[in-house]
Amino acid sequence: MSEDNQQKADQSDEIEKPVRARRKAVPRKAVEKSHKAFYPDDQPQIPKVRRASLKQTQIEVLPMAERGLDDDNTRVSRNRDDLANRTTKKHKRAEIHPFTGLEERNNQASQQSSKGQASQPAQKEKRAEMHPFTGLEDHAFDRQHKRTNARATQRPYKSGNRLAAHRKGNYPSQSNYAFFWRRWKNWILIGSLALLLLALTPFALGIVHNLTGHNAKTSISTTSSVPISKLQSIPSNSHELVIVPPKTSHPAPPVFAAAAYLLNTDNEATLYAQNAFTHLPMLSTTKLMTATIAMETGNLDQQITITSAMEGDIGHLSSDSAIFGVKVGETYTLRDLIYGLLFVSGNDAALVIADALAGSVPDFVAEMNQKAQILGMNDTHFVNPHGLLDPGQYSCARDLAVLGQYSLSIPALQLISAAKTYRIAAAGKHGERQLINENQFLWWFPGVSGGKTGFDGISDFVQVMSVTRDNHHLVGVVIHTNNWWTDMRDMMNYGFNNYTWISPRDVDASGHPVPYDNLWNYFATDTQSVNVSLAPDQRYYVYTGYTVSGAILTYFDKNGGLKKFGFPLKMPVPSSSTSMTQQFQHGSILCNLTNNQCSTV
């Protein structure tokens, strides 16, 4: 029989056959292990969902020849009775609704054939097995699927049958979303992971840089994140200064410094101030402004070669001046010079930066003064970029707190300032160099996120420190002190309301030496019993941060002091209209204020 006649005969058979006529099955491999079919009422003691799961048909993947795919992929015969001799055409596969295994194929007596045949009794049947989608199926599959859907829509809708509701259009389809997720979920997950890694990379690089001290290049912004208008809002007039003490039962600590200031950068509140606007030499804390101008006008990776003009400026420094150590013809990056500026307080590095970025030291200093005015540092004036003593160069505790907040909010500068070591690779005419951060407070006090010190080699010590704890950020300043570790620790303990004992003496002796500890006799005087005398009858104990005074202090000293009573745990409180009591570690002291008679309670 010819192909045309065969095709007509097939079409005629398709019309003549009843709708429920069994089609010739596609040959397939035998399933290795079949399950016994369970039906809803066979074993009522087993939950229906469990029984239904056993009705699902196993999917077997047939060889290409058995699925009707010839070698050149130009013909597809999925079902020999319905799909023979159809031209192949790639198309998007029709949507297939999820098979739940709970359907009953019930043909009703009302179903009529095209020739008026009598209705046939409904029969239960398994869903036709689905082969994997190859993307090569032709439109005959669409027609087959439409005929199946047409038969399904003739059945009455049964409540609870999700698939029947799907086919009647009474249930919202989620197949498109499920198909999209199955197809693309791996790529979506990979893309999300890549974005997360990209976001975390800068933080990881910063951690590695701090741990290793290597001079890895960084793309961290060199622009401050603190709005200048916010800094200008910090009171600059002594008559307008309002001190907002932290929430604590501790009194404000005394300091040895000539001036001090503690700033809460979270809300710009002044927590502590002493002689906040007194004009005093700022020494090498000047270099915070030098580094700020360098960050904002230069490029950390730019190469700077030491010239004879730079050497001439360096030659005017005193012989005992702190230097980074550069020679004519050597080439350094701006990053290297900033490390030398902050780590070893190199005065020569300050001059090289000024000459390279502004063309001359005076022009660079003019930029420093202009920046000070922009920041609202009205009690500050610069005449050099390194901070060596000069009658025309001064600042105050409040202005240095503003400078500390602004400069250390520049991410790249904060990263440099908070590092402990830095290695300069050998290049050009200089060899490899290893630098150590001379900021001693960084080496023993927890939470230090940067800062700069200044020292005249005698007794006047200046420091600007940034400390972060529990998401709170404070900037402290002390100017001209001979006990910088006690002053700065006491202010930070007061600001954070945390008096856990931490001492550079203990850290230094525990095998973690603090750089240049010999300059301070290894902090030998910093013991728990250290105290600060405020007056003949008033004493502040650093260990717990409380004061003992008056008649209670007199009784305390005469009756054993620390050995008997221990450290004060609270400030004195009234116990009656005429008496006061104060609690110590090993008891309390009660004093009558009318006759100054005291007793132990």
Sequence and secondary structure as in RCSB ss.txt:
>XXXX:A:sequence
MSEDNQQKADQSDEIEKPVRARRKAVPRKAVEKSHKAFYPDDQPQIPKVRRASLKQTQIEVLPMAERGLDDDNTR
VSRNRDDLANRTTKKHKRAEIHPFTGLEERNNQASQQSSKGQASQPAQKEKRAEMHPFTGLEDHAFDRQHKRTNA
RATQRPYKSGNRLAAHRKGNYPSQSNYAFFWRRWKNWILIGSLALLLLALTPFALGIVHNLTGHNAKTSISTTSS
VPISKLQSIPSNSHELVIVPPKTSHPAPPVFAAAAYLLNTDNEATLYAQNAFTHLPMLSTTKLMTATIAMETGNL
DQQITITSAMEGDIGHLSSDSAIFGVKVGETYTLRDLIYGLLFVSGNDAALVIADALAGSVPDFVAEMNQKAQIL
GMNDTHFVNPHGLLDPGQYSCARDLAVLGQYSLSIPALQLISAAKTYRIAAAGKHGERQLINENQFLWWFPGVSG
GKTGFDGISDFVQVMSVTRDNHHLVGVVIHTNNWWTDMRDMMNYGFNNYTWISPRDVDASGHPVPYDNLWNYFAT
DTQSVNVSLAPDQRYYVYTGYTVSGAILTYFDKNGGLKKFGFPLKMPVPSSSTSMTQQFQHGSILCNLTNNQCST
V
>XXXX:A:secstr
  HHHHHHHHHHHHHHS TT           SS      TTT TTS HHHHHHTT        TTTTTB TTS B
B SSTTTSTT B             S       TT   TT                   S   HHHHHHHHHHHH
HHHTS   TT HHHHHHHT S   HHHHHHHHHHHHHHHHHHHHHHHHHHHHHHHHHHHHHH          S S
S HHHHHTS  STTT  B   S SS     SSSEEEEEETTTTEEEEEESTT  B  GGGGHHHHHHHHHHHS T
T EEE  HHHHHHHTTS TT       TT EEEHHHHHHHHHHS  HHHHHHHHHHHHSSHHHHHHHHHHHHHHT
T TT B S SS    TT BB HHHHHHHHHHHTTSHHHHHHHH SEEEE  BTTB  EEEE   GGGGTSTTEEE
EEEEE SSS EEEEEEEEETTEEEEEEEEEES HHHHHHHHHHHHHT      HHHHHHTT   TTGGGGGGGTT
  TT EEEEETTEEEETTTTEEEEHHHHHHHHHTTHHHHH SB S  EEEETTEEEEEETTEEEEEETTTTEEEE
 
